[in-house]
Amino acid sequence: MNRHEPSGFCLHRMTPHEKYKTEPYCYTGPNAMEKFFDKILEEAKAIDEIMSADVPMDPLTDAEKLSHETVTTCNTCNQPFDGTRIRQRHHNHISGKYLFTVCQNCNLALKPRTCPDGHEVVCLFHNLKSYDEHFILKYFKREYSEFVSKKNGKTSYQDIKIIPMNAEKNLNSVSETLSSPTVTNSSQHHSTHWFRR
């Protein structure tokens, strides 16, 4: 009988922020999937701490001030600014760097998604739907979706959401909120970065 068992994995943190990049972490040995879940949840916690810093915006340069004051449309939705569509300075909350001018609605929409007790962290797989997802589903334990609320201290479990395409493949990610990481196929994720906001 032909049986596939995971024997190892490799992961690393990708971000345009050099100081937060990590070297690839590789593991080969027994209990590879258990080690994978431990490592990915450890990464999610570290990334949530980085994202929670919420660095204030640096003072604008003269050129940035002029650009912000003279731009007439939102950089994201391309709608003109008016009495209801208010001009906002959008900045990177990790570096504090001013990025561009947007309307208030787009500024709020550009903030990173948060889970009940942390930021959403995206975990990309190259061949998730066709191969790796089967192992994630097979070895997933309820404890991986457990979290303790920062508000009331109660232990809860995140809902695991799967949208099947057929008996072999799923349309959506394995988990919308795997405690914090969202698991998705790299081909679906395109150019979104977990540190870009």
C-alpha positions in Angstrom: 0.0 0.0 0.0 1.3 3.5 -0.9 1.1 5.7 2.2 2.3 9.3 2.5 3.5 10.5 5.9 4.9 14.0 6.5 8.6 13.8 7.4 9.4 17.5 7.8 8.7 21.1 6.9 10.4 24.4 6.3 9.0 27.9 7.0 10.2 31.4 7.3 8.7 34.8 8.0 8.3 37.0 4.9 7.9 40.8 5.3 9.3 44.0 3.7 10.6 44.9 7.2 14.1 43.6 7.3 14.4 43.4 11.1 11.5 41.1 11.3 12.5 38.6 8.6 13.7 35.2 9.7 16.0 32.6 8.3 14.2 29.5 7.1 13.4 27.1 9.9 13.6 23.4 8.8 12.6 20.3 10.7 13.0 16.7 9.7 12.1 13.9 12.1 9.3 12.3 14.0 6.0 14.0 14.7 6.5 16.5 11.8 2.9 17.7 11.8 2.8 18.3 15.5 6.1 20.2 15.3 4.7 22.2 12.4 1.6 23.2 14.3 3.7 24.2 17.3 6.0 26.3 15.2 3.3 28.0 13.2 1.4 29.0 16.3 4.6 30.3 17.9 5.1 32.4 14.8 1.6 33.7 14.9 2.1 34.8 18.5 5.4 36.6 17.6 3.8 38.3 14.6 0.8 39.4 16.7 3.1 41.0 19.2 4.9 42.9 16.4 1.6 44.0 14.8 0.3 45.1 18.2 3.0 47.7 18.6 1.0 50.2 16.4 3.9 52.6 15.8 2.6 56.3 15.5 3.2 58.0 12.2 6.5 59.8 11.7 6.3 63.5 11.0 5.6 64.2 7.3 8.3 65.7 5.1 7.5 68.9 3.3 7.0 66.9 0.1 4.6 64.5 1.9 2.7 67.4 3.4 2.3 69.0 0.0 1.2 65.8 -1.6 -1.4 65.1 1.2 -2.8 68.6 1.0 -3.1 68.8 -2.8 -4.3 65.4 -3.7 -7.9 65.4 -4.8 -8.9 61.7 -4.9 -8.4 58.7 -2.6 -5.4 56.7 -3.5 -7.4 53.4 -3.0 -10.9 53.9 -4.2 -10.1 56.9 -6.6 -13.2 58.8 -5.3 -12.9 62.6 -4.9 -12.6 64.0 -1.4 -15.5 66.1 -0.2 -17.5 66.9 2.9 -18.3 63.2 3.6 -15.2 61.6 2.1 -12.6 63.0 4.5 -8.9 63.0 3.6 -6.7 60.7 5.9 -3.0 60.0 6.2 -2.4 56.3 5.8 0.8 55.0 7.4 2.6 51.8 8.0 1.9 50.8 11.7 5.0 48.8 11.9 7.6 51.4 10.7 5.6 54.6 11.3 6.2 55.6 7.6 3.6 57.7 5.8 2.4 55.8 2.8 -0.3 57.9 1.0 -3.6 59.8 1.3 -6.9 57.9 1.4 -10.4 58.6 2.4 -11.6 57.6 5.9 -13.4 54.5 4.8 -10.4 53.1 2.9 -8.1 54.0 5.8 -10.2 51.8 8.1 -10.5 49.0 5.5 -6.7 49.0 5.0 -6.0 48.1 8.6 -5.1 44.5 9.2 -7.8 42.0 9.9 -8.0 41.0 13.5 -9.2 37.8 15.2 -11.1 37.9 18.5 -7.8 38.1 20.4 -5.1 39.1 17.9 -4.1 40.0 14.4 -4.8 37.7 11.4 -1.6 36.0 10.3 -1.5 34.5 6.8 0.3 31.1 6.3 1.0 30.5 2.6 1.4 27.0 1.2 2.6 26.4 -2.4 0.5 23.4 -3.1 -2.1 23.5 -0.4 -5.3 22.4 -2.2 -3.7 19.5 -4.1 -1.5 17.9 -1.4 -0.6 19.6 1.9 -4.1 20.4 3.0 -4.9 16.7 3.5 -2.1 16.4 6.1 -3.2 19.6 7.9 -6.8 18.3 8.1 -5.6 14.8 9.1 -3.4 16.0 12.0 -5.3 19.0 13.1 -6.3 18.9 16.8 -9.0 20.9 18.5 -6.4 22.4 20.9 -4.8 24.3 18.0 -7.9 26.5 17.7 -8.0 27.2 21.5 -7.5 30.8 22.8 -8.0 32.6 26.0 -9.9 35.9 25.7 -7.9 38.9 26.7 -11.2 40.6 27.7 -12.7 38.0 30.1 -10.0 35.3 30.5 -12.3 32.6 29.3 -11.0 29.7 27.1 -12.8 29.4 23.8 -12.3 27.7 20.4 -12.2 29.3 17.0 -14.5 28.0 14.3 -12.8 26.0 11.6 -14.3 26.8 8.2 -13.9 24.6 5.1 -15.7 25.0 1.8 -15.4 21.8 -0.2 -15.1 21.8 -4.0 -15.3 18.0 -4.3 -14.3 14.9 -2.3 -10.6 15.6 -3.0 -10.2 19.4 -2.8 -11.5 22.4 -0.8 -12.4 25.8 -2.3 -11.5 27.8 0.8 -8.6 27.8 3.3 -8.4 25.0 5.9 -9.1 27.5 8.7 -10.3 31.1 8.7 -8.9 31.5 12.2 -6.4 28.8 13.2 -6.0 30.4 16.6 -4.5 33.3 14.6 -2.9 32.1 11.3 -5.1 31.9 8.2 -4.0 28.9 6.1 -4.3 29.6 2.3 -2.8 28.6 -1.1 -0.1 30.9 -2.4 -1.9 31.2 -5.8 -5.0 32.7 -4.1 -3.0 35.1 -1.9 -1.3 37.2 -4.7 0.6 40.2 -3.5 -0.9 40.7 0.0 1.7 40.9 2.8 0.9 40.4 6.5 2.9 43.5 7.4 1.6 45.9 4.8 -1.0 48.4 6.1 
